[in-house]
């Protein structure tokens, strides 16, 4: 009689432990990219991978006759061991828009995005979906501000996007609409789909009217909390270029502040990992190739160090590239830039550091001349850059596989 309650208690605790272990296994191995301290993880192992930008995926996929280009992009990327794709989940106003006016959506465009996510899942590519543009391409924050002005709001400039209540309402509605969309092909709601790696609040946010950083800091905090209240499965990043705040703007190209702060913006609890965009040919156009590479090396070093020691979160080099239109350009210079980025990432990843990977701008496939911007890489067209991309991606993917193999061996030993 004395032991009976104890046995019942032990049985109950054992049942709870089994249920907890079952729950743990389903959350660890469910295919979602997750955060674990300074690492991203996939199926329980640290996740390191290179990838590509292809902003055009939804736009092209909205035409069923052109969807083979999307499939080719994923197939060619996987053939080069590229496992992350970043693309737009916005197109605001204008012709063939996803959101033609506030809260009014084009089903044809949404089905294009459905196809992108479905194909990404088939090929095992993880997607980063950006929710609005800082610039006027594909509408951007300027379109949101114009919609509010059309609704009677008095807004001085496009920076009102970050503070005007009507604009904020429009943007929150877009977040909710995209996250709760049920894919017409897979039947899976976006917020429940492990193919999606992360949401991005904005492509390259800036607020030149408030270089103190207060405006964007407050906006990120509010939007990040709102998004995470809808979707607890996915990671979130801001879309930052990596500019430092006013107190450290001497680290920025040309010492310029932009109203963002790499440190404080990424310290917001709901932000899961940091991002950096690197275009020395644009931002240091007055310097020669050697000077640009020297800056890039220091820029990357500073951001990895700050992510590791100050922010304590992973970091993704979400855009980098070099245009072939600049004076004195040759293919070896682009390879040099790519190598600086890739080598820095691998150096960090090889010692279990914070650098996750790098996404070059941009991938195209054959037959897409209208999308060329002089930064494009076509993986099916042999070049020294294409070979470098594949070599570095395979090298980095081995890091992830090594951790995954180690985890499986540890699991077998425990079993």
N, C-alpha and C positions, 0 to 999 in steps of 0.2 A: 504493500500500500504506500509505503514511503517513496519507493522508486517510480511508481506509476506516473505521477505528475512530471517527474524529471524526464522520463522516457517520452512522454507526450511533448514536452518542451523541446527535447533534442530532435524529435521527429519533425516538429514544426520548423525549427531552425534549419534543419537539413533541407526541407522543402523550399524554404525561402532562399537558401543558398543555391539550390538547383535552378530555381526560377530566375535568380539574379544572373547566374552563369549563362543561362539560355538567352536572357535578354542581352547580356554583354556580347555574346557571340553573334546575335543578329544585328547589333548595332556596329560591331567592329567589321564584320564581313558583308555588309549590305551594299557595298559598291560606292558609297558616298565618300568624297574626299573630306577629311575632318581635320581638326586642329588638335595638336597635343603639345602644349608648351611652345617651343620655338620651331616645331616641325609641322608640316602637313603630313597626314597619313592616309593611306588607302589600304583597306583590308588589313589593318593592324600594323602595317609597316610604314616607315618614313617614305614619303612620296616625293621623288625628284623626277622632273621631266621637262624637256624643251618643247616648244610648240610654235604656233604661227598666228598671225592676225589675218583675218579674212572678213572684213566688215560687211562685205557684199552678199554673204550667204543667204540671208532671208530675202533680199531683194531679187536675187537670181532665182531662188527656189519658188518664188511666188508665181513664176511662169512654169507650168508643168513640162513644157517642151525644153526648158533649159536646166532641169534638175540634174541631168547627168553631169553637169559641171560641178555641182556640189558633191556628188558621189565621187567624182574624180579627185576633187580636192582632198577629201578624207582618205581615199585609197592611196594617193601619192604621198600624203603626209605620213601615214602609218608605215608605208614602205621605206620612209626615211627615219623611222622611230620617233616621230613627233606626235605627242600624246595630249597636247592641250591646244585648244582653238579659242580665240577671243573674237567675238563678233557683236554686231548691234542687235538689240531687241527694241529698237525704236526707229521710227520714221514719222516725223510729226509735220503735218500740213503739206501742202503742195500736191503734186500728182503722184498717184500710186503710193500714198502714204499708208502706214499701219494705223495711225491715229489721225484721221482727217480733220477732226475738231475735238474739243475736250470731251472725252468719254465716248466718242464715236469711232468704231474700229472697222477696218476693212478685213473681212473674213478671208479673202483671197491671200492677203499678206500674212495673216496669222497662220494660215495653212502652210505658207512657205516656211515660217519659223518652226511649225510642227515637223515639217520634213527635215529641216536642219538637225533638230534634236533627235529625231528618229534615226537618221543616217549616222550621226555622231555616236549614238548608242550601239549601232551595228558594228562600227569599226573600233569601238572602245576608246574613243577620243572624249576627253573631258572638256566641257564648254564653260567659258566665262561670258556671261551675257550682260552687256552694258545697257543701261536703262534710259539715258538721255545724253545729248551732246552739249558740250560747252560752246561749240562753234555752230555756225548756221547751216552747215552741211546736214542734210536730212532733218532740217527744222531747228533742232537744238533749243537751248533755253530762250533764245530770241523769239521763237515761235510761241512758246508758253507766255512770255511777256506780252506779245502782241494779242494773243487770245484774251488775256486779262484786260488789256486796254480796250479791246473791242467790247468787253463786258462792262466798261465804264470806270475801270481803275485808273488812277493817276500814278504812273510809274515813271521815274526819272530816266532810268537806263536799264540795260539788261541785267545788271546786278540785282535788280529788284526780284529776280527769280528766286533768290535765296531768302527773301524776307516777306514778300507780299502774300497775305493769307489766301487770296484766290488762286494765285499761281501754285502755292504749296498744296492746296487742295487738288488742283489739276494733276500735279505730279504724284501725289499720294494715290490718287485714283489709278494712274497708270501703273504704279508699282503693284497695287492690288489686282488689277486686271491681268497683268502678265503672270504674276505668281500663281494666280488661281485658275489660269487657263488650262482646260483639259485638252491634251493633245489628240487631235482628230484621227491620227494614225495609230498611236500606241495605246490610247485610252488613259494615259497616266497624266495626272495633274502636274504642272511644271514644278510646283514646290515639293513634290514627292518623287521627282525623277533624278536618280543618281547620275545620269549622264551630265547633268548640269553640275559643274564644280563650284561655281561662285556667281554671285550677282555683283555688278559694279554700279555704284550710284550715279556716276557721271564720267564721261570721257573727258579727262583733263580739266577738271574744275579750276577756275581762276576767279578772283574778285578784285580787280584793280582799284575799285573805289574804297576798299578797306584793306590796306596792306598790313594792318595789325593782325589780321587773321581771325578776328572775333566772329565776323559774319559767317564765314565758311565753317568755322569750328562749331558754331551753334547749329547750322544747317545739317552738317554731318551727324551730329548727335541726335537730332530729332528724326532725320530720315532713317538712320541706322536702327534706332529703336523701333520705329514704325515697321520697317521691313522685317526685322527679327520677330516682331509680334505676330506676323503672318506666317513666316517660314523659319522654323527652327532646325531644318535639315541642312541647309546650305550655308556655305561660307559667304562672307561679305568683304569686299574691298571698295575703296573710295573711287579709284581711277586716277590717282595722283601721278604727277610727272616726277615728283621727288624734290621739288623746290623747298628750300629751307625758309623759315620765317624771317621776319624783319631783323631779329637780333642776330641771325647767322647768315644773312643774305650774301655775305662775302664768299660763301661756298657755291653760290649759284652762278650759272653762266652770266657774265657781264655784271655780276653783283646785284642783279635785279630781283626785287620782291614781287610776288604775284598774288598775295592774299591767302596763300596756303602755307602750311607748316608741316613738313615731313614728319617731324617728331610728334607734336601734339595732336595732329589729325589722326595719326595711326595709333595713338595711345587710348583713343576712345574704346571702351570695353567691347562694344558690339562689332568693331572692325577687327577682322580675323587675321589679315595679313597685309603687308605693305607692298606698294608698287612703285616702280621707277620707269620713266620713259627717257630714252637717250638718242638725241639727234645732234651730235656735235657740228655737223655740216650746216645745220640751220641756226643753231644758237651761238656758234663761234665762227661765223662765216668769214670773219676778218683774219682768222688764223689759218696757217697752212696745215697739211695733214698731220704732221708730226705734233704740232701744238694741240690739235684737236684730240689726238690719241692720248697725249699726256694728261689732258684734262679728264677725258673719259676714264682712264685708269684710276685717277684719284677720286672721281665722282662715284664710281662703283665701289671702291674701297671704303669711302666714307659711309655710304649707305648700308653696306653689309655690316660694317662695324657698329653703326648706330642701331640697326635692326637687332643685332646680336646682343649688344650690351645695354642699350637704353630702352628701346621699344619692347624687346624680348618677344618678337613675333617673326614668323617667316617673311621672306621678301621675294617678290617675283619681278623680274625685269620684263615688264609687260609689253613694251615696245622698244625696238631699236632698229636702226637702219642707216643706210647711206645712199643718197641719190647719185645716179650716174650722170646727172646734167651739170654738176659743178665743175668749175674750171680745173683742169689738171687731173680729173678723175681717171682712174683705171681700175680694173677688176681687183688687182692685188690690194688696193687701198680699202675696198669694201671687205675683202677677206681679212685684212688686218683688224678692222673694226669688229667684225663678227668674232674673231679669235680672242680679242681682248675681253669681250662680254662673256663668251662661252668659257674661257679659261678661268676667269674670276669666279664664275658660278661653280664650276667643277672643283676648284680649290676649296671653296666653302663646303660644298656637298660631301666631298670625300672625307671630311673630318666631322661629319654629322652637323654641319653648320646650318645657318638660316636660309641660305640662297636656294630657292626651289627650282628655278629654271629661267629660260629666256625665250621670248616670243618675238621673232623677227617680223618686221613690217615690210611687205605684206606678201602673202601667197596668192598667186593666180594660177589658173590652168590655161591651156591653149584655147584660143578663140575668144579671148576677153580683152581685146585691144582697148575698148572704151573705158576700162577700169584701170588701165596702166597709169601710174603716177611717178615713174622713174625710180621707185624703190622696190618694184615688184621682183619676186623670184618665182620662176616656173620650174617646179621640181622635176618635171619630165624632160626638161631641156638641159643636157649635161653642161656643167660649168664647174670651175674651181669652188665657187660659193656653194653650189648644190652639194658637192662632195664634202665640203667642210661642215655643212649643216648636218648631213647624215652621220658623219664620223663623230661629231660632238654629241649628237642626240643619242646615239648608241652607247657612247661612253658614259653618259649620264644615266641612261636607263639601266645600265648594269649596276649602278649604285642602288637603285630601288630594288632590283631583283636580288641583290646580295642581302639586303636587309630582310626581304620577304623570305628568302631561303633560310636565313638564320632564325627567323620567327617560327617557321614551320618545323625546323629541327628541335627548337626548344619545346614546342607544343608536343611533338612526338615523345620527347624525353619525359615530359610531365605525364603523358598518357600511359 
